[in-house]
């Protein structure tokens, strides 16, 4: 590898090139323009994806807030917790309804 690098340096020194006359030219310009166009479309796509993600997150947050507000309400007639709260209290106490029994442990 070191020999290859040394050979490349020797060959590069032996070539006479006017360093002021070498320019990127049309090909260089086209490559930079293509990268710029690709970057524009990538950024545009990313902004759209982030906007969708942001709106979905806000909808989820507002739904969670609505659920939380609904859970705080009580039946005004008897002062008992609302229907959603009863299910949460039942589940927290470990008394699962018949259809929601926990699955048996399958081996360990």
Buried (B, 14 or more C-beta within 10 A) or exposed (E): EEEEEEEEEEEEEEEEEEEEEEEEEEEEEEEEEEEEEEEEEEEEEEEEEEEEEEEEEEEEEEEEEEEEEEEEEEEEEEEEBBEEBEEEEEEEEEEEEEEEEEEEEEEE
